[in-house]
Amino acid sequence: MSAYLPHRNRLRTSLALVDLLGLLGAGWLAYQVRFDPGAMKLKWPELLASPGLIVWATLSGLLLIGAAELYEPEILYRRREMSIRIGVTVTFWVLGLALAGFLVPAWDIGRGVLALTVMVWALQMMVLRFSLTSWMRGRTRFVALVVGDPESSREFCRELDARPSAPWRPIDASHLSMDEIPGAIAAHQASVVILRGSDEHARTMGHDLAHLHFSGVPVVASSEIWAWLEERLPIEALSPAIFLHQPGFGAVHYTLFNRITRIADILLSLAMLILSAPLWLAAAVAIVISDGFPILYRQERLGQYGRPFIMYKLRTMYRDAERNGPEFASEKDPRTIPGGQFLRRLRIDELPQLINVLKGEMSLVGPRPERPEFVTRLTDEIPYYAFRMAVPPGITGWAQVNTSYARELEHHRRKLEYDLYFIRERSTRLYLLTLLRTASAALVGVRD
C-alpha cells in the first residue's frame, strides 16, 4: 500500500487502546462501587496476585472485539448492527471468564463485580463508537482530483462520494487537459490525484502524471483506493503488469512466512480437531438420521499451482445431489439435507478439512479450492482467476469472510478481488484477522 494513503490501521490501533483502557477502567470502577474502602484493602492484593486473570480478561476481550469486526469503519456506521455485535462480544467475554474461573479456581471474580464491569465496558464501547462516527460524518474530507476516462471517472466519483468512511472528497477532473491539472490542484487544494481508466489512459498520461507525482502531488491508481477502503483489488482496474511491478505479490515466495504459517496451521488444526470432537459426533448423528451414510463427502479440488487433491467435508446434501452433473450451490438449495444449512451456516461442515491441512494440501487461511471443471470455466470467463492458485487454498479465506457463497459468475468475480488482495497483502496480521472474522461470520453472518 502506498505510504501516502491514509492508514486505517491507525484507527484500529487507537480504538484498541481506548477499549483496553476502558476495560481496565470499568473493572477498577466496579471494584470501587462494589466494595467499601476496608474490603478494598483485601481485594486488591487478591486480584494482583492473579496476573493471569488480568491478562486473560484483557486479551480475550480485545480478540473478541476484533472477531466481532468492531474495529472496521464500515461496521461503525451501522449502529443497530454495531450494538448487536457489542452485545455478542460481552456475552462471550463473560462466558470465557466463567470458563476460566472454572478451570482455574484461583481466578475468582464476584458476580457483582463482573456485572458492573460488563455494563460499564459495553456502554463505553458504544459511546466511543457512536461519537467517532458522528465526528467522522462531520469532518472535512481531503480533496482528490480524479483523472482518466471521463465515463469511468464520473462513476468512480459517485461511488467514492457515497462512502461515508472515505476520507476523500472526489472532484471529477477528467475533462481537464494535463496542462490544467496543476491549476486545479492549487485551486481545490487537492491532496492526491486518482487515475481512473485503462492502461491506455495510463500510458497516454504517464509522463505528465509522473512529473506531478515526483513534484510532491501523490498520484495513485483507483484500485489502491478500493484496496484501502474495501480491502479488495477491483479486476477492471488491474493489468498483467501490476503483478510484476508491485512488491506485495512477491510475498508468495517468502519462505519464512510460509514456514511460520505452516507451523501455525499444524498447531491450530490439532487443537481444533480435539476441541471440535463433540461437534463432529453431533453432526454425524444428524447426517445419519437425515439421509443415512456416508457421513463424509470426498471431492476432487485443485490446490496450490493447480495440483489436484481430495478434499473432505461433512455431507450436507442428499447422496444423489449431482445426478445431473456438477453445479454451484444456491442460497436455499433443494439438494440440502435437513440441518445441512445449519451446518454450513456455522461452518461445521468444513471441520474435516483440518485433515487436509495436516496433510499439507491446504492451509487454514487462503482462497477456497475449487473443482477442476469450475476452475476451467471460471478461468475462461474471469481475468486473472488462475492467479488465486499461487498460494495454498484455505478452509477459510479473506473472500469467505467478506462475501457470501458464490452462486453466480459475478459473485466469483467479487470473491477473486478479495483473494487477490489477500495474496498481495499476505501477512501474519491478515492471517490472524481472517481467523477472527471467521468466528464473527459464523455468529452474525457475512457482511456483503
C-alpha positions in Angstrom: 0.0 0.0 0.0 1.4 3.4 -0.9 2.8 5.3 2.1 0.9 8.5 1.4 -2.6 6.8 1.6 -4.4 7.2 4.9 -3.9 4.2 7.2 -7.0 2.6 8.7 -4.6 0.7 11.0 -4.2 3.9 13.0 -7.9 3.9 13.6 -7.9 0.3 14.7 -4.9 0.8 17.0 -6.4 3.9 18.6 -9.7 2.1 19.2 -8.0 -1.0 20.6 -6.0 1.2 23.0 -9.1 3.0 24.2 -11.0 -0.3 24.6 -8.2 -1.7 26.7 -8.1 1.3 28.9 -11.9 1.3 29.1 -11.9 -2.4 30.2 -9.3 -1.8 32.9 -11.2 1.4 34.0 -14.5 -0.5 34.1 -13.0 -3.2 36.3 -11.5 -0.6 38.6 -14.8 1.3 38.9 -16.7 -1.9 39.6 -14.4 -2.7 42.5 -14.8 0.8 43.8 -18.6 0.6 43.7 -18.9 -2.9 44.9 -16.7 -2.8 48.0 -16.1 -0.4 50.8 -12.6 1.0 51.5 -11.9 -1.6 54.2 -12.7 -4.5 51.9 -10.7 -3.0 49.1 -7.5 -3.3 51.1 -8.0 -7.1 50.9 -9.4 -7.3 47.4 -6.7 -5.5 45.5 -3.9 -7.8 46.7 -6.0 -10.8 45.8 -6.5 -9.5 42.3 -2.9 -8.5 41.7 -1.8 -12.0 42.9 -3.5 -13.4 39.8 -1.9 -11.6 36.8 -3.0 -14.4 34.6 -6.6 -13.4 35.1 -5.9 -9.8 34.2 -4.1 -10.9 31.0 -6.8 -13.4 30.0 -9.6 -10.8 30.6 -7.9 -8.1 28.6 -6.6 -10.3 25.8 -9.8 -12.3 25.3 -11.8 -9.0 25.3 -9.7 -7.4 22.6 -9.7 -10.6 20.5 -13.5 -10.9 20.7 -13.9 -7.2 19.7 -11.7 -7.9 16.7 -13.7 -11.1 15.9 -16.9 -9.0 16.0 -15.3 -6.6 13.5 -15.8 -3.6 15.8 -12.6 -2.1 14.5 -13.9 -1.9 11.0 -15.0 1.6 9.8 -17.9 0.3 7.7 -19.4 -1.6 10.7 -19.2 1.6 12.8 -21.7 3.3 10.5 -24.3 0.6 11.0 -25.3 1.5 14.5 -28.0 -1.2 15.1 -25.7 -3.9 13.8 -22.8 -2.5 15.9 -24.9 -2.6 19.1 -25.8 -6.3 18.4 -22.1 -7.1 17.9 -21.2 -5.4 21.1 -23.8 -7.4 22.9 -22.5 -10.6 21.4 -18.9 -9.6 22.3 -19.6 -9.0 26.0 -21.7 -12.2 26.3 -18.9 -14.4 25.0 -16.4 -12.5 27.2 -18.4 -13.3 30.3 -18.7 -16.9 29.2 -14.9 -17.0 28.7 -14.2 -15.6 32.1 -16.7 -18.1 33.7 -14.9 -21.0 31.9 -11.5 -19.6 33.1 -12.8 -19.4 36.6 -14.0 -23.0 36.5 -10.7 -24.2 35.2 -8.5 -22.0 37.5 -10.4 -21.7 40.8 -8.0 -19.0 42.0 -9.3 -16.7 39.3 -12.5 -15.9 41.2 -14.5 -12.9 40.1 -17.6 -12.0 42.0 -20.9 -11.8 40.0 -21.5 -8.2 41.2 -18.1 -7.0 40.0 -18.4 -8.9 36.7 -21.9 -7.5 36.0 -20.8 -3.9 36.7 -17.7 -4.3 34.6 -19.7 -5.6 31.7 -22.3 -2.8 31.8 -19.7 0.0 32.1 -17.4 -1.5 29.4 -20.3 -2.1 26.9 -21.5 1.4 27.5 -18.0 2.8 26.9 -17.6 0.9 23.6 -21.0 2.1 22.4 -20.5 5.7 23.3 -17.0 5.7 21.9 -18.1 4.4 18.5 -21.2 6.5 18.3 -19.1 9.6 19.0 -16.5 8.5 16.5 -18.9 8.0 13.6 -20.6 11.4 14.4 -17.2 13.0 14.2 -16.3 11.2 11.0 -19.5 12.3 9.3 -18.9 15.9 10.2 -15.1 16.1 9.4 -13.6 17.9 6.4 -12.6 15.4 3.8 -9.4 15.6 1.8 -9.9 16.7 -1.8 -9.0 14.2 -4.5 -8.9 15.0 -8.2 -10.0 12.1 -10.4 -8.5 12.0 -13.9 -8.6 9.5 -16.8 -11.5 8.0 -18.7 -14.5 10.5 -18.4 -17.3 8.0 -18.0 -15.3 5.8 -15.7 -14.2 8.8 -13.6 -17.7 10.1 -13.1 -18.9 6.7 -11.9 -15.9 6.4 -9.6 -16.6 9.8 -8.1 -20.3 8.9 -7.4 -19.2 5.7 -5.7 -16.5 7.3 -3.6 -18.7 10.2 -2.6 -21.3 7.8 -1.3 -18.9 6.2 1.1 -19.1 7.8 4.5 -15.9 6.2 5.6 -13.9 7.5 2.7 -11.5 10.4 3.8 -11.5 11.9 0.3 -14.0 14.2 -1.4 -13.6 13.4 -5.1 -13.7 16.0 -7.9 -14.1 14.9 -11.5 -11.2 16.4 -13.4 -11.3 14.0 -16.4 -12.4 16.9 -18.7 -9.3 18.9 -17.9 -6.1 18.8 -20.0 -2.8 17.8 -18.3 -1.8 21.5 -18.5 -4.8 22.5 -16.4 -4.4 19.8 -13.7 -1.7 21.8 -11.7 -4.0 24.8 -11.5 -7.0 22.6 -10.4 -4.8 21.1 -7.7 -3.9 24.5 -6.4 -7.5 25.9 -6.6 -9.0 22.9 -4.8 -6.0 22.3 -2.5 -6.2 18.7 -3.6 -4.1 16.2 -1.6 -4.0 13.4 -4.2 -4.7 12.7 -7.8 -6.5 9.5 -8.6 -6.0 7.8 -12.0 -9.1 6.0 -13.3 -9.3 4.1 -16.5 -7.4 1.6 -18.7 -3.8 1.0 -19.4 -4.1 3.1 -22.5 -5.0 6.2 -20.4 -2.1 5.5 -18.0 0.3 5.3 -21.0 -1.1 8.5 -22.5 -0.9 10.5 -19.3 2.1 8.6 -17.8 4.8 11.2 -18.4 2.8 14.2 -17.0 1.4 12.2 -14.1 5.0 11.0 -13.2 6.1 14.7 -13.2 3.2 15.5 -10.9 4.0 12.6 -8.6 7.6 13.5 -8.2 6.9 17.2 -7.7 5.0 16.5 -4.5 1.5 15.6 -5.5 0.8 11.9 -5.0 -0.8 10.1 -7.9 -2.5 6.8 -7.2 -4.4 4.3 -9.2 -8.1 3.9 -8.4 -7.5 0.3 -7.5 -5.5 1.4 -4.5 -8.4 3.5 -3.2 -10.7 0.5 -3.2 -7.9 -1.6 -1.7 -7.7 0.8 1.2 -11.5 1.2 1.6 -12.7 -2.3 1.0 -9.5 -4.4 1.1 -10.1 -5.8 -2.4 -8.5 -5.3 -5.8 -11.1 -4.5 -8.5 -10.4 -6.6 -11.5 -11.3 -3.9 -14.0 -8.6 -1.7 -12.6 -5.8 -4.3 -12.9 -3.3 -5.1 -15.6 -0.9 -8.1 -16.0 2.0 -5.7 -15.3 0.7 -5.0 -11.8 1.5 -8.5 -10.6 5.2 -8.0 -11.6 5.7 -4.3 -10.6 4.1 -4.4 -7.1 6.4 -5.9 -4.5 3.4 -7.1 -2.4 2.8 -10.0 -4.8 6.3 -11.3 -4.1 5.1 -12.4 -0.7 4.0 -15.7 -2.3 7.7 -16.7 -2.4 8.6 -15.7 1.2 9.9 -18.9 2.6 10.0 -17.6 6.2 6.3 -16.6 6.1 5.3 -19.8 4.5 7.1 -21.8 7.3 5.5 -19.7 10.0 2.0 -20.2 8.7 2.7 -23.9 8.2 3.6 -24.3 11.8 0.6 -22.3 12.9 -1.6 -24.4 10.6 -0.5 -27.7 12.2 -0.7 -26.5 15.8 -4.1 -24.8 15.4 -5.5 -27.7 13.4 -4.6 -30.2 16.0 -6.1 -28.1 18.7 -9.3 -27.5 16.7 -9.6 -31.3 15.9 -9.6 -32.1 19.6 -11.9 -29.3 20.7 -14.4 -29.9 17.9 -14.8 -33.6 18.6 -18.2 -33.2 20.2 -19.4 -31.2 17.1 -18.2 -33.9 14.8 -20.2 -36.5 16.8 -23.4 -34.4 16.9 -23.1 -33.5 13.2 -22.5 -37.2 12.2 -25.6 -38.3 14.1 -27.7 -35.6 12.5 -26.5 -36.6 9.0 -27.2 -40.3 9.5 -30.7 -39.5 10.8 -31.4 -37.2 7.9 -30.0 -39.3 5.0 -28.0 -42.2 6.3 -24.4 -43.0 5.4 -21.8 -41.8 4.3 -21.0 -39.0 6.8 -18.0 -37.6 4.9 -18.1 -36.2 1.4 -15.0 -36.6 -0.7 -14.4 -34.3 -3.7 -11.6 -33.5 -6.0 -10.3 -29.9 -5.8 -7.4 -28.0 -7.2 -4.7 -26.8 -4.7 -1.6 -24.6 -5.0 -0.3 -24.4 -8.6 -3.4 -26.4 -9.7 -2.4 -29.7 -8.1 -5.4 -31.9 -7.6 -6.3 -33.4 -4.2 -9.2 -35.0 -2.4 -11.0 -32.6 0.0 -13.1 -33.8 2.9 -16.4 -32.3 4.1 -19.3 -33.3 6.3 -22.0 -34.2 3.9 -24.8 -31.6 3.8 -26.5 -32.7 0.5 -28.5 -35.8 -0.5 -26.5 -38.7 -1.8 -27.8 -38.2 -5.4 -27.4 -34.4 -5.3 -25.3 -34.3 -8.5 -27.1 -36.9 -10.6 -27.4 -34.1 -13.3 -23.8 -33.1 -13.1 -21.8 -30.5 -11.1 -23.4 -27.2 -10.3 -22.9 -24.3 -7.9 -24.7 -24.4 -4.6 -27.6 -21.9 -4.3 -28.9 -20.0 -1.2 -31.8 -22.3 -0.4 -30.5 -25.3 -2.3 -33.2 -28.0 -2.5 -30.5 -30.7 -2.6 -29.5 -29.8 1.1 -30.5 -32.4 3.7 -32.4 -31.3 6.9 -30.0 -29.5 9.1 -27.5 -29.0 6.2 -28.0 -25.3 6.1 -27.3 -25.1 9.8 -24.0 -27.0 9.4 -23.0 -24.7 6.6 -24.0 -21.5 8.4 -21.7 -22.3 11.3 -19.0 -23.7 9.0 -19.2 -27.1 10.9 -19.2 -29.0 7.6 -15.7 -27.6 6.9 -14.2 -29.3 10.0 -12.9 -32.4 8.2 -10.7 -30.2 6.1 -8.5 -29.9 9.1 -7.2 -33.3 7.9 -6.3 -31.7 4.6 -4.4 -29.0 6.4 -2.4 -31.5 8.4 -1.6 -33.4 5.2 -0.2 -30.1 3.7 -2.8 -29.9 1.0 -4.5 -26.8 2.4 -3.9 -24.0 4.9 -6.3 -22.7 7.5 -6.4 -19.4 5.6 -6.3 -19.0 1.8 -8.5 -18.9 -1.3 -11.1 -21.6 -1.4 -10.1 -24.6 -3.5 -12.4 -25.1 -6.5 -13.4 -28.2 -8.5 -11.4 -28.7 -11.8 -14.5 -28.3 -14.0 -15.4 -25.0 -12.4 -11.8 -23.7 -12.5 -11.7 -24.3 -16.3 -14.9 -22.4 -16.8 -14.1 -19.5 -14.4 -10.5 -19.1 -15.8 -12.0 -18.6 -19.3 -14.6 -16.1 -18.1 -12.8 -14.1 -15.3 -9.4 -12.4 -15.9 -6.6 -13.4 -13.5 -8.7 -16.2 -11.9 -5.8 -18.7 -12.2 -3.6 -16.4 -10.1 -5.5 -17.3 -6.9 -3.8 -20.7 -7.1 -0.4 -19.1 -6.4 -0.9 -19.8 -2.7 -2.2 -22.8 -0.7 -6.0 -22.9 -0.6 -7.7 -22.5 2.8 -10.6 -23.7 4.9 -11.5 -20.0 5.4 -10.2 -17.0 3.5 -10.3 -13.3 3.0 -13.0 -13.7 0.4 -15.1 -16.0 2.5 -15.3 -13.6 5.5 -16.1 -10.6 3.3 -18.7 -12.1 0.9 -21.3 -14.8 1.0 -21.4 -18.0 -1.0 -20.7 -17.5 -4.8 -23.7 -18.6 -6.7 -23.2 -16.6 -9.9 -20.3 -15.6 -12.1 -20.3 -12.0 -10.7 -20.1 -13.4 -7.2 -17.0 -15.4 -8.2 -15.6 -12.2 -9.7 -16.0 -10.3 -6.5 -14.5 -13.1 -4.4 -11.5 -13.1 -6.7 -11.0 -9.4 -5.9 -10.7 -10.2 -2.2 -8.4 -13.2 -2.9 -6.0 -11.1 -5.0 -5.9 -8.6 -2.1 -5.1 -11.4 0.3 -2.3 -12.7 -2.0 -0.8 -9.2 -2.4 -1.0 -8.2 1.3 -0.3 -11.7 2.6 0.9 -11.3 6.2 0.6 -12.7 9.7 -1.8 -9.9 10.6 -4.1 -10.7 7.7 -3.8 -14.5 8.5 -4.9 -13.9 12.1 -7.6 -11.3 11.2 -9.2 -13.7 8.8 -9.4 -16.4 11.5 -11.1 -13.9 13.9 -13.5 -12.7 11.2 -14.4 -16.4 10.5 -15.7 -16.6 14.1 -17.7 -13.4 13.5 -19.1 -14.7 10.2 -20.3 -17.9 11.8 -22.1 -16.0 14.6 -23.6 -12.9 12.8 -23.2 -13.7 9.1 -21.0 -12.2 6.4 -21.4 -8.6 5.5 -21.7 -8.0 1.8 
